[in-house]
Amino acid sequence: MRGNVITVDLWRAPMHELDYVVLNVDVPEYGLRAGDVGIIIAEPTGDQPYEVEFTALSGEVIAVLALLRSEIRAARRGEVPHVRQRTCYGH
């Protein structure tokens, strides 16, 4: 018996447009690191990737990337974003 804990498979949890997601991989050409937070701006159809927008706190768009489900995960309740200085300003 596990009490009142509900187990959810977060790997397969549905993700939808405007949901926050967390990057699972580094994307050094944009100065993005695993753990950075983005927003889904377009849901995929079929095997297509998600379109995810990453922004600075100033509102500047850092990148809009096509990412596979394995490269992102749904943000979890209770997680807190972390602030850091981006080191790459290419693209």
TAWO-V334057 format. One record per backbone hydrogen bond with DSSP energy under -1.0 kcal/mol. NH is the residue of the N-H (numbers start at 1). CO is the residue of the C=O. If there is no record, write none. Layout:
nh=NH co=CO
nh=NH co=CO
This chain:
nh=5 co=2
nh=10 co=8
nh=12 co=9
nh=18 co=40
nh=19 co=16
nh=21 co=38
nh=22 co=73
nh=23 co=36
nh=24 co=71
nh=27 co=32
nh=30 co=27
nh=31 co=28
nh=32 co=27
nh=35 co=23
nh=36 co=33
nh=38 co=21
nh=39 co=53
nh=40 co=19
nh=41 co=51
nh=42 co=51
nh=48 co=45
nh=50 co=67
nh=51 co=42
nh=52 co=65
nh=53 co=39
nh=54 co=63
nh=56 co=60
nh=59 co=56
nh=62 co=54
nh=63 co=54
nh=65 co=52
nh=67 co=50
nh=71 co=68
nh=73 co=22
nh=75 co=20
nh=79 co=76
